[in-house]
Amino acid sequence: MVLLIDLSGLSDALELLSLSPPGWGSNLLRGLVHSLQIAFGAFGMGLVIGLFGAYGKLYGGPITRDLLAIYTTVIRAVPELVLILILYYVGTDLINKASQAMGYGRVEISGVIAGIWVLGIVQGAYATEVLRGAIKAVPPGQIEAARAFGMPTLTLMRRVTIPAMMGFATPGLANLWLIATKDTALLAIVGFNELTLETRQAASSTRAYFTFFLAAGALYLIVTLGSGVVFGRIEKWARRGQPSLRGGGR
């Protein structure tokens, strides 16, 4: 009897998670796709901000360094949920005011674009510090040798600094990517149809909270495990030719 009840419960859960109605599996997958779109965009935007922010902190003038210090300190000090609410509502309000001032109507901002912009600003502050530490870990002789050959700044960045720092930056960047994937869940508070919001809607409609939130957790875990494999290969590639830190060498 117990076995029959368990099998019946499993059958009901599989039916709820099926891709075709009355299942909600397609909704969860759509939410996962939206979450990954926002995470990829925010991570990429954060890398760009972080790279120039790291260079600004290391080699910029006093004003540039002070402004970047304020930016990274404020972003890292304020809880991310509060930042999302501030950046989303203030940002959209400023855009609409600027649009109306130029004689246009209100602007409908895509949820994906808004999510990328909001999380990208947050990611940029953390990426700035990760990349700044990675750049400082690069042996200074490599940079000095490139400058001695008269290599321009952008060429130096592209051909020397970035390849040399990747091995040091990859573990921190992997953590930032995982943070970006999880931070997409916070966007549910402003109505973005990402995985957490889709899960909440499915659970509230069917009252099968355990089933749907367990499924959402499994999807996040799959993303995390896959990301670990990818970043492990990237780190192995970035550290090619460098001495291994494993083993008990003296």
N, C-alpha and C positions, 0 to 999 in steps of 0.2 A: 504493500500500500504506500509506504514512504517513497519507494522507488518510483512508483507511478506518479506521485505528487511532484517529485523532483523533475521527472521527465516532462511533466505537463508544464511546470514552471519554466523549464529551459525552452520548451517549444514556444511558449508565450513570449519569452524574451527575444528569441530569434525572429519571431513574427514582427515584433515591435521594431527590431533593428533591420528588417529587410529593406531593400532598395525600392521596392514598389509598394504603393499604398495597400493596406493601411500602415505599412512600416514607415519609420522616420529615418532610415539609414541614409537616404539621399540628402536629407536636410543636414545631417551631421557632416557628411562629406563635403557639401557645399560650404558649410561653416568652416571646415578645416582648410579648404582651398582659399577662402577669404582670409583666414588667419595667416596662412603661409604667404599670401600676396603681400599683406601688410608687413609681416616680419621681414621678408626679403627686401622690400622697399625701404623700410626703416633701418635695417642693418646696413644696406648700401649707402643710404644718406648719412648714417652715423659714421661710416668709414671715411667718407669724403670730409665731413666736418672734423672728425678726429684727426685726420692726417694734417690738414691745414692748421687745426688748433694746436697740435703737438709741435709743428714747426714754428707757429707763432709764439708759443710759450718758451721754446728753446732759443730761437734766433730773432724774435721780433723785438720791437722797441718797447720802452717802459709802458706806454699807453696800451699797446697791443697785449702785452703780458698781463697787465692789470685787468683789462676787460675780459680776457679769457679766464683769468683766475676767478673773477666774479661769476662768470657763466658756469664754470665747472662746479664751483662751490655751491651756488644756489640750486642747480639741478640735482646735485647729489645729496643736498641737505633736505629738500622738500620731498615728502612722499610722492610716489609716482602717480597714485590715483588723484591727488590734489593737482599735480602738474598737468595731467591729462584734462581735467575739468577746466583749468585755467587756460591752457593753450588752445583747447578746442573752442570754448565759448568766446574767449577774448579774440582769438585769431579770426573766427568766422565773423564776429561783429565788426572788426576792423576792416576786413575785406569788403563786407557789405556797405559800410560807411564810405569807403573809398569808391566803390562802384556807384553809389548814389550821388556822391559828390561830382563824379564825372558824367552824370546824366543817364546812367544805366540803372536798371532795376536790381532787385536782390539776386544774388548769385547762389545757385544751388551747387553746393560742393559735394563731390562724390565721397561716400563714406570711406572708401579705400584710400583715396588721396589724402583725406583729412587724417585718417589713422596713420598713414605713412609719415605725414608731416609732424604730427604730434609725437609719435614714438621716435622718429628720426632725431628730433631735437634732444630728447632724453638720451638716446643712444650716443649722440655726438659727444656729450660731456664725458661719458665713461670711456668712449673710444679715444678721446684726447689723452686721457691719463694712461691708458694701456699703451698707446703708440708712443707717447713721450718716453715712457720707461723702456720700451723696446729700442727706440732710437739711441737712448743713452747707453744701452747695453752693447751697441755696435762698437767694435774696437776703433778708437779714434784714428789710428794710423791709416785705415782704409779711406776714411773721409779726407784726411789730410793729403794723402797721395793723390786722390782724385782732384782736389783743389790745386795741388801743385802742377797738375797737367792742364790747368785752366778750364776744367769742366764747368759748364754753366750750372746754376742752381737746380733747374728743373731736370736737366740730364743727370746730375749727381743724384737727385732724389730717385729718378726712375731706374738708373743702372747700378747704383751702389747702395744707397741707404735702404730703399724698400726691399730689395732681395736679401740684404744682410740682416734686416731686422725681423723678417717674417718668421724665422724659427723662434725668436723670443716672443713675438706678438701672438702667434697662433693659439696657444692655450687660453690667453685672456680673451681673444676674439671669439673663441668657441663658447666661452661662458657668456659673452655678450649676445651671441646668436640665440642661445637657449633662453636668456632673459627676454629677448625680443619675442620669441615664440610664446612665452608665458604671459608677457605683458599685454599681448593682444586680448587676453581674457578681460583685462580692465576696461577695454573699449566697449564692452557690453553696457556699461553704465550710461553711455551716450547714444546707445541704440544701434551700434554696428552689428550686422549679422555675421559675426564670427562664430567660432565653434561653441564657446560658452553660452552665448545668447541662444543659438539654435538648440543646444542641449536643454537649456532652461525651458524654452518654449515647448519642446517635445515632452519633457518630464511633467510640466504643469498640465499639459493637455491629456496625458495618459495616466498621471499619478504614479508612474513607474520611475520614481526618482533614482533609486539604486541602480536600475538597469542602464539608464541613459548616462548618468554621471560616471558610472564604471566604464562604459564604452568610451566616453570622452577622455577619461584618464588613460585608457589603453591607447587611444589615438595620439595623445601627447607623448606617451612613453615610446611609441613607435617612431615618432619624429625625433625624439631625443636619442634613441639608439642609432637610428640612421645617421643623424648629425654627428654622433661620436665617431662613427666609421669614416665619414667624409673628412672631418677635421683631423682625424688620426693620420689619414693618407696625406693630407695637405702638410701637416707638420713633418711627416717623414720626408716628403719632397723638399720642404724648405730647409731641412737640416742635412740634406745630402752633402757629403764631403766634410761635414763637421765631426769632430771626435765624439764618440758615444759617451753618455754619462752613466751608462749601466755598468754593472760589474764592480769589483773591488779594487780597481787600479789605484796605485799610490802616486 
